[in-house]
Amino acid sequence: MKIINQYSFVLMAGVIWLGLAAFLLRDGVRTTDILALAALAAGLSLAFWLLRPGPSTLDENEQVMERIGAGKPVLLEFQSNF
């Protein structure tokens, strides 16, 4: 398993969240610290939901070639789970 893969965001978000929790809670638990950690967790969850890879909207090879030939920039992402 490579270190950088599709789960890297989840791992880094967890490390960041735990690091901030250790920093904020070193002097005891306060309401503002809990709210900050909850806001960070919500923000990281939203970022993951918005940035997660999904299935292609193009079904056929011809549709892909039409998009490429239309003169507009096209982002192609190749991914393998192996």
TAURGI-V626223 format. One record per residue. N is the residue number from 0. PSI is psi in degrees with one decimal (999 if undefined). Layout:
N PSI
N PSI
This chain:
0 127.9
1 155.3
2 -39.8
3 112.2
4 -162.8
5 -12.7
6 4.4
7 -39.5
8 -42.7
9 -43.9
10 -45.9
11 -37.9
12 -40.9
13 -41.5
14 -44.3
15 -45.0
16 -44.7
17 -38.4
18 -43.7
19 -37.5
20 -43.9
21 -39.4
22 -45.7
23 -35.0
24 10.2
25 -25.7
26 7.7
27 168.8
28 125.3
29 155.6
30 -40.9
31 -33.9
32 -42.9
33 -40.8
34 -39.2
35 -42.5
36 -38.7
37 -40.5
38 -40.2
39 -42.9
40 -42.1
41 -42.4
42 -42.5
43 -37.3
44 -42.0
45 -42.5
46 -42.6
47 -41.8
48 -39.7
49 -29.5
50 1.3
51 146.3
52 150.7
53 177.6
54 155.9
55 148.4
56 -6.6
57 126.0
58 -32.8
59 154.4
60 -35.7
61 -38.0
62 -39.9
63 -44.9
64 -36.2
65 -42.8
66 -42.7
67 -39.7
68 -4.6
69 -8.5
70 3.7
71 151.5
72 141.1
73 132.1
74 119.6
75 129.7
76 125.3
77 130.1
78 143.5
79 140.4
80 3.6
81 999
